[in-house]
Amino acid sequence: RLWWSYDDPEYVSDCLFALANVLSFARISYLMPAWELLGPLQISLARMVSDIIRFMALFAVTVVAFVVGLTNLYWYFALILVDRPGQPTDQSTPYEKISGIPGFESTGATFHTLYWALFGQSSNNVTTISEHLAEKYKGHAELKVDSSSLLISSLGSILYGIYNACMIIILLNMLIAMMSKSFDEIQVRRKL
């Protein structure tokens, strides 16, 4: 199976079978409103969908702001072409590609880094420019990577900290509060 094509019929059937398993268990939800314990939960979940949509709009605006900001901050250090010392000039690629910040090299990579930061799956030094990048440029006075990377790394760490504070502390707690309010309203109506 490791060497099969991605669109092999067996792969496609496995994917469709997995999806069918999930959907077949979802059919049980037709029986839930009749049950005294799970009926109110299902009704409150349906009403919470509007809360989730409102939250996702605010979430999207906040994430896009930080993705654009951090990508623009680190765009120069994402991929740098450096002359290879001592290489012949007739070589087709006389430059060496060095990645300083792999987590912020594109908008997609930045979104990926920020998304997984919500779940605590990113490292503490994700915003610091790699040490090997500074070592590589010590002899190049015109680049001044040591001094410029300190300012970029500091501001990147501040922005990353603000992002984590906004998203984890404020927005996720706001979502929990909105959903618990909707659930409480359903419970009050149920008792009437």
LUMBABA-930185 format. One line per field, with one value per residue: z, x, y of N, C-alpha, C in turn; residue number from 0; residue in one letter. Coordinates in steps of 0.05 Angstrom, whole numbers, padded with zeros to 5 digits, always signed. Each point is the difference from the previous one (the first is absolute). Layout:
<recs>
n.up <- (Z:...)
n.east <- (X:...)
n.north <- (Y:...)
ca.up <- (Z:...)
ca.east <- (X:...)
ca.north <- (Y:...)
c.up <- (Z:...)
c.east <- (X:...)
c.north <- (Y:...)
lummi <- (NUM:...)
mivex <- (a:...)
</recs>
This chain:
<recs>
n.up <- (+00000:+00010:-00020:+00010:-00021:+00004:-00026:+00012:-00013:+00009:-00006:-00023:-00003:+00009:-00015:-00020:+00006:+00005:-00021:-00012:+00012:-00004:-00025:+00000:+00015:-00019:-00012:+00020:-00010:-00018:+00016:+00001:-00016:-00005:+00004:+00024:+00000:-00023:+00002:+00025:+00003:-00014:+00013:+00023:-00008:-00009:+00023:+00009:-00021:+00007:+00025:-00010:-00015:+00019:+00015:-00019:-00002:+00026:+00001:-00023:+00009:+00024:-00010:-00018:+00020:+00017:-00017:-00008:+00025:+00008:-00021:+00003:+00026:-00006:-00018:+00010:+00025:-00015:-00021:+00006:-00022:+00005:-00006:-00015:+00021:-00019:-00008:-00020:-00016:-00013:+00026:-00005:+00024:-00004:+00007:+00025:+00002:+00016:+00016:+00007:-00010:+00004:+00024:-00011:-00016:+00005:-00012:-00016:+00000:-00003:-00018:-00011:+00002:-00008:-00019:-00003:+00000:-00012:-00010:+00001:-00026:+00010:-00008:+00022:-00015:-00006:+00015:+00011:-00012:-00016:+00018:-00015:-00001:+00026:+00005:-00018:+00011:+00019:-00021:-00004:-00001:-00026:+00010:+00018:-00003:+00014:-00009:-00026:+00004:+00016:-00015:-00022:+00013:+00010:-00023:-00013:+00021:-00001:-00027:+00002:+00019:-00015:-00021:+00015:+00010:-00024:-00013:+00017:+00010:-00019:-00025:+00008:+00019:-00020:-00015:+00021:+00005:-00026:-00002:+00023:-00010:-00024:+00012:+00015:-00022:-00012:+00020:+00000:-00027:+00004:+00020:-00019)
n.east <- (+00016:+00024:+00001:-00025:-00015:-00001:-00006:+00015:-00015:+00020:+00018:-00012:-00001:+00025:+00005:-00013:+00012:+00022:-00006:-00006:+00022:+00012:-00008:+00007:+00021:+00003:-00009:+00015:+00009:-00012:+00011:+00020:-00015:-00006:+00026:-00008:+00020:-00001:-00026:+00000:+00018:-00015:-00021:+00014:+00009:-00025:-00007:+00020:-00011:-00020:+00003:+00002:-00020:-00012:+00006:-00007:-00019:-00003:+00000:-00015:-00014:-00001:-00006:-00017:-00008:+00002:-00013:-00014:-00004:-00002:-00015:-00011:+00000:-00005:-00011:+00016:-00005:-00022:+00010:+00026:+00007:+00020:+00019:+00007:+00015:+00017:-00025:+00002:+00005:+00010:-00002:-00019:+00006:+00010:-00026:+00001:-00020:-00005:-00013:-00006:-00024:+00002:-00007:+00015:+00008:-00026:-00021:+00003:+00026:-00005:-00020:+00016:+00020:-00015:-00009:+00024:+00006:-00024:+00012:+00018:-00002:+00009:+00025:+00015:+00019:-00025:+00002:+00018:+00016:+00002:+00013:-00006:-00022:+00001:+00006:-00017:-00012:+00014:+00010:-00026:+00016:-00005:-00002:+00018:+00002:+00023:+00004:-00005:+00012:+00014:-00001:+00005:+00019:+00008:-00003:+00012:+00016:+00001:+00001:+00018:+00011:-00003:+00008:+00018:+00005:-00001:+00013:+00019:+00009:-00001:+00007:+00017:+00007:+00001:+00011:+00015:+00003:+00004:+00014:+00012:+00000:+00007:+00018:+00007:-00001:+00012:+00017:+00000:+00001:+00018:+00008:-00005)
n.north <- (-00024:-00001:-00017:-00002:+00005:+00026:-00003:-00018:-00017:-00015:+00019:+00005:-00026:-00002:+00021:-00010:-00023:+00013:+00015:-00023:-00009:+00023:+00001:-00026:+00008:+00018:-00022:-00007:+00022:-00015:-00018:+00017:+00016:-00025:-00001:-00003:-00017:-00012:+00001:+00010:-00020:-00016:+00008:-00001:-00023:-00005:+00009:-00016:-00010:+00016:-00009:-00024:+00005:+00013:-00020:-00016:+00018:+00003:-00026:+00000:+00021:-00011:-00024:+00010:+00016:-00021:-00015:+00021:+00007:-00025:-00005:+00024:-00007:-00026:+00014:+00018:-00008:-00001:+00012:-00004:+00013:-00017:+00018:-00021:+00004:+00007:+00005:-00016:+00020:-00022:-00003:-00018:-00009:+00025:-00004:+00005:-00017:+00020:-00017:+00025:+00003:-00026:+00009:+00019:-00020:-00006:+00010:-00020:+00003:+00026:-00004:-00018:+00017:+00020:-00016:-00012:+00026:-00001:-00022:+00019:-00001:+00022:+00004:+00004:-00010:-00002:+00022:-00014:+00017:-00020:-00014:-00021:+00016:+00006:-00025:-00005:+00021:-00012:-00011:+00001:+00021:-00004:-00025:+00001:-00026:+00002:+00025:-00005:-00023:+00015:+00022:-00014:-00014:+00023:+00014:-00020:+00000:+00027:+00000:-00019:+00013:+00023:-00013:-00012:+00024:+00012:-00019:-00006:+00022:+00018:-00006:-00018:+00017:+00019:-00018:-00007:+00026:+00005:-00022:+00007:+00025:-00009:-00015:+00021:+00014:-00020:-00001:+00027:+00000:-00018:+00015:+00018)
ca.up <- (+00000:+00001:-00027:-00017:-00007:+00019:-00008:-00003:+00009:+00027:+00018:-00001:+00014:+00029:+00009:-00001:+00021:+00025:+00001:+00004:+00029:+00016:-00006:+00010:+00028:+00002:-00004:+00027:+00010:-00004:+00023:+00024:+00012:+00015:+00025:+00020:+00008:-00023:-00016:+00004:-00009:-00029:-00007:+00007:-00020:-00024:+00004:+00003:-00026:-00006:+00016:-00012:-00025:+00009:+00011:-00023:-00015:+00016:+00000:-00026:-00002:+00017:-00011:-00024:+00008:+00009:-00022:-00018:+00015:+00005:-00026:-00010:+00017:-00005:-00028:-00009:+00012:-00007:-00018:-00009:-00018:+00008:-00017:+00010:-00004:-00012:-00021:-00027:-00009:-00021:+00012:-00005:+00024:+00017:+00025:+00020:+00012:+00029:+00012:+00027:+00016:-00016:+00007:-00010:-00026:-00018:+00014:+00007:+00022:+00023:+00010:+00012:+00026:+00019:+00006:+00019:+00025:+00017:+00014:+00014:-00016:-00012:+00019:+00012:-00016:-00028:-00012:-00001:-00025:+00005:+00007:-00023:-00018:+00010:-00003:-00028:-00010:+00017:-00016:-00019:+00015:-00013:+00007:+00028:+00009:+00029:+00012:-00010:+00008:+00028:-00001:-00013:+00018:+00024:-00008:-00006:+00025:+00012:-00016:+00005:+00027:-00001:-00014:+00018:+00020:-00012:-00009:+00020:+00025:-00004:-00019:+00007:+00024:-00009:-00013:+00021:+00013:-00018:-00002:+00026:+00002:-00016:+00014:+00023:-00010:-00007:+00025:+00012:-00015:+00004:+00026:-00001)
ca.east <- (-00016:+00017:+00008:-00023:-00007:-00018:-00028:-00006:-00028:-00001:+00003:-00025:-00021:+00006:-00007:-00030:-00009:+00005:-00020:-00026:-00002:-00006:-00028:-00020:-00004:-00014:-00029:-00011:-00009:-00029:-00013:+00007:-00019:-00021:+00012:-00001:+00027:+00015:-00017:+00008:+00028:+00000:-00013:+00018:+00022:-00010:-00001:+00027:+00012:+00001:+00022:+00026:+00003:+00008:+00028:+00018:+00005:+00019:+00024:+00013:+00012:+00024:+00021:+00011:+00017:+00025:+00013:+00011:+00020:+00024:+00012:+00014:+00022:+00021:+00002:+00028:+00015:-00012:+00018:+00021:+00020:+00026:+00022:+00017:+00028:+00018:-00013:+00005:-00021:-00016:-00019:-00028:-00011:+00022:-00010:-00009:-00026:-00001:-00025:+00004:-00024:-00017:-00028:-00012:+00011:-00021:-00025:-00009:+00016:-00007:-00026:+00004:+00014:-00018:-00022:+00008:+00006:-00024:-00001:+00025:+00017:+00022:+00022:+00003:+00018:-00009:+00004:+00028:+00014:+00018:+00027:+00017:-00002:+00018:+00027:+00006:+00004:+00018:+00021:-00012:-00007:-00021:-00026:-00005:-00021:-00001:-00014:-00027:-00017:-00008:-00025:-00022:-00008:-00013:-00027:-00014:-00007:-00022:-00024:-00008:-00012:-00026:-00017:-00008:-00018:-00026:-00014:-00005:-00012:-00024:-00019:-00011:-00017:-00024:-00016:-00011:-00021:-00023:-00013:-00013:-00024:-00021:-00009:-00017:-00027:-00014:-00008:-00022:-00024:-00007:-00013:-00027)
ca.north <- (+00024:+00024:+00009:+00004:+00028:+00012:-00004:-00028:-00005:-00011:+00023:+00015:-00015:+00002:+00027:+00002:-00017:+00015:+00021:-00013:-00008:+00024:+00008:-00019:+00005:+00026:-00004:-00004:+00026:+00002:-00011:+00015:+00018:-00015:-00009:+00022:+00010:+00010:+00017:+00029:+00005:+00003:+00025:+00022:-00001:+00012:+00029:+00010:+00003:+00029:+00011:-00009:+00016:+00027:-00003:-00006:+00025:+00014:-00017:+00003:+00027:+00001:-00017:+00013:+00023:-00009:-00014:+00020:+00015:-00016:-00006:+00024:+00005:-00019:-00007:+00001:-00022:-00026:-00015:+00019:-00011:+00010:-00009:-00022:+00007:-00020:-00016:+00010:+00018:-00012:-00018:+00009:+00012:+00009:+00009:-00020:+00008:-00004:+00008:+00009:-00004:-00018:+00002:+00025:+00005:+00007:+00004:-00027:-00010:+00017:-00009:-00026:+00004:+00013:-00019:-00020:+00014:+00000:-00025:-00003:-00017:+00015:+00003:+00026:+00017:-00001:+00026:+00008:-00007:-00023:+00006:-00006:+00022:+00021:-00010:-00001:+00027:+00016:+00014:+00018:+00025:+00015:-00011:+00007:-00017:-00002:+00022:+00003:-00023:+00004:+00016:-00016:-00022:+00012:+00008:-00024:-00013:+00016:-00005:-00028:+00000:+00013:-00019:-00021:+00012:+00006:-00023:-00021:+00010:+00016:-00010:-00027:+00002:+00013:-00021:-00017:+00015:+00001:-00026:-00007:+00017:-00013:-00025:+00008:+00008:-00024:-00014:+00015:-00006:-00028:-00003:+00012)
c.up <- (+00000:-00027:-00019:-00006:+00020:-00008:-00006:+00010:+00028:+00021:+00001:+00015:+00030:+00011:+00002:+00022:+00027:+00003:+00005:+00029:+00017:-00005:+00010:+00030:+00005:-00003:+00027:+00010:-00006:+00024:+00025:+00010:+00017:+00027:+00019:+00006:-00024:-00018:+00003:-00009:-00031:-00009:+00006:-00020:-00026:+00003:+00003:-00027:-00008:+00017:-00013:-00026:+00007:+00010:-00023:-00016:+00015:+00001:-00026:-00003:+00017:-00011:-00025:+00007:+00009:-00021:-00018:+00014:+00004:-00026:-00011:+00017:-00007:-00030:-00010:+00009:-00007:-00018:-00011:-00018:+00006:-00020:+00014:-00004:-00012:-00021:-00027:-00011:-00022:+00010:-00004:+00024:+00019:+00027:+00018:+00012:+00030:+00010:+00029:+00018:-00016:+00007:-00012:-00028:-00021:+00016:+00009:+00024:+00026:+00012:+00014:+00028:+00020:+00007:+00021:+00026:+00019:+00017:+00015:-00015:-00014:+00022:+00010:-00017:-00029:-00013:-00001:-00025:+00007:+00005:-00024:-00021:+00008:-00003:-00029:-00010:+00017:-00016:-00020:+00014:-00013:+00008:+00029:+00012:+00031:+00012:-00010:+00009:+00029:+00001:-00011:+00019:+00024:-00007:-00007:+00025:+00013:-00015:+00005:+00028:+00001:-00014:+00019:+00022:-00011:-00006:+00022:+00024:-00006:-00018:+00007:+00025:-00007:-00014:+00021:+00014:-00017:-00001:+00026:+00004:-00017:+00013:+00024:-00009:-00007:+00025:+00014:-00014:+00004:+00026:+00000:-00012)
c.east <- (+00017:+00006:-00023:-00004:-00020:-00029:-00007:-00028:-00001:+00003:-00026:-00022:+00005:-00009:-00031:-00012:+00003:-00021:-00028:-00003:-00008:-00029:-00021:-00005:-00015:-00030:-00014:-00012:-00030:-00015:+00005:-00021:-00021:+00011:+00002:+00028:+00014:-00015:+00007:+00028:+00001:-00013:+00018:+00024:-00008:-00002:+00027:+00014:+00002:+00023:+00027:+00005:+00010:+00029:+00020:+00006:+00021:+00027:+00015:+00014:+00026:+00023:+00012:+00018:+00027:+00016:+00014:+00023:+00026:+00013:+00015:+00024:+00024:+00005:+00029:+00016:-00011:+00018:+00019:+00019:+00027:+00021:+00015:+00029:+00016:-00013:+00007:-00023:-00017:-00021:-00028:-00013:+00022:-00009:-00008:-00026:+00000:-00027:+00004:-00024:-00019:-00030:-00014:+00009:-00021:-00026:-00011:+00015:-00005:-00027:+00003:+00012:-00020:-00024:+00008:+00009:-00024:-00002:+00026:+00020:+00022:+00021:+00001:+00016:-00008:+00004:+00029:+00013:+00021:+00029:+00019:+00000:+00019:+00029:+00009:+00009:+00020:+00020:-00011:-00010:-00024:-00028:-00008:-00023:-00002:-00016:-00029:-00018:-00009:-00026:-00023:-00009:-00015:-00029:-00017:-00009:-00023:-00026:-00011:-00013:-00027:-00020:-00010:-00018:-00027:-00016:-00007:-00015:-00026:-00020:-00011:-00017:-00027:-00018:-00012:-00023:-00025:-00015:-00013:-00025:-00023:-00010:-00017:-00028:-00017:-00009:-00023:-00026:-00010:-00016:-00028:-00018)
c.north <- (+00025:+00011:+00003:+00029:+00011:-00004:-00029:-00006:-00011:+00023:+00016:-00014:+00000:+00027:+00003:-00018:+00013:+00022:-00012:-00009:+00023:+00008:-00020:+00003:+00027:-00004:-00005:+00026:+00004:-00010:+00016:+00019:-00013:-00008:+00024:+00012:+00014:+00019:+00030:+00006:+00003:+00026:+00024:+00000:+00013:+00031:+00013:+00004:+00029:+00013:-00007:+00016:+00028:-00001:-00004:+00025:+00017:-00014:+00004:+00027:+00002:-00017:+00013:+00023:-00009:-00015:+00020:+00015:-00016:-00009:+00024:+00006:-00018:-00006:-00001:-00024:-00028:-00016:+00020:-00015:+00013:-00011:-00022:+00008:-00022:-00017:+00012:+00017:-00012:-00020:+00011:+00012:+00009:+00010:-00023:+00011:-00007:+00010:+00008:-00005:-00018:+00003:+00024:+00006:+00007:+00004:-00027:-00011:+00016:-00009:-00027:+00003:+00012:-00018:-00020:+00012:+00001:-00025:-00006:-00018:+00015:+00004:+00028:+00019:+00001:+00027:+00009:-00010:-00020:+00009:-00005:+00022:+00022:-00009:+00001:+00028:+00017:+00015:+00020:+00025:+00014:-00011:+00007:-00017:-00001:+00023:+00002:-00023:+00003:+00016:-00016:-00022:+00011:+00008:-00025:-00015:+00015:-00005:-00028:-00002:+00013:-00018:-00022:+00010:+00005:-00025:-00020:+00011:+00014:-00014:-00028:+00001:+00014:-00021:-00018:+00015:+00002:-00026:-00008:+00017:-00013:-00025:+00006:+00009:-00024:-00015:+00014:-00005:-00028:-00004:+00013:-00020)
lummi <- (0:1:2:3:4:5:6:7:8:9:10:11:12:13:14:15:16:17:18:19:20:21:22:23:24:25:26:27:28:29:30:31:32:33:34:35:36:37:38:39:40:41:42:43:44:45:46:47:48:49:50:51:52:53:54:55:56:57:58:59:60:61:62:63:64:65:66:67:68:69:70:71:72:73:74:75:76:77:78:79:80:81:82:83:84:85:86:87:88:89:90:91:92:93:94:95:96:97:98:99:100:101:102:103:104:105:106:107:108:109:110:111:112:113:114:115:116:117:118:119:120:121:122:123:124:125:126:127:128:129:130:131:132:133:134:135:136:137:138:139:140:141:142:143:144:145:146:147:148:149:150:151:152:153:154:155:156:157:158:159:160:161:162:163:164:165:166:167:168:169:170:171:172:173:174:175:176:177:178:179:180:181:182:183:184:185:186:187:188:189:190:191)
mivex <- (r:l:w:w:s:y:d:d:p:e:y:v:s:d:c:l:f:a:l:a:n:v:l:s:f:a:r:i:s:y:l:m:p:a:w:e:l:l:g:p:l:q:i:s:l:a:r:m:v:s:d:i:i:r:f:m:a:l:f:a:v:t:v:v:a:f:v:v:g:l:t:n:l:y:w:y:f:a:l:i:l:v:d:r:p:g:q:p:t:d:q:s:t:p:y:e:k:i:s:g:i:p:g:f:e:s:t:g:a:t:f:h:t:l:y:w:a:l:f:g:q:s:s:n:n:v:t:t:i:s:e:h:l:a:e:k:y:k:g:h:a:e:l:k:v:d:s:s:s:l:l:i:s:s:l:g:s:i:l:y:g:i:y:n:a:c:m:i:i:i:l:l:n:m:l:i:a:m:m:s:k:s:f:d:e:i:q:v:r:r:k:l)
</recs>
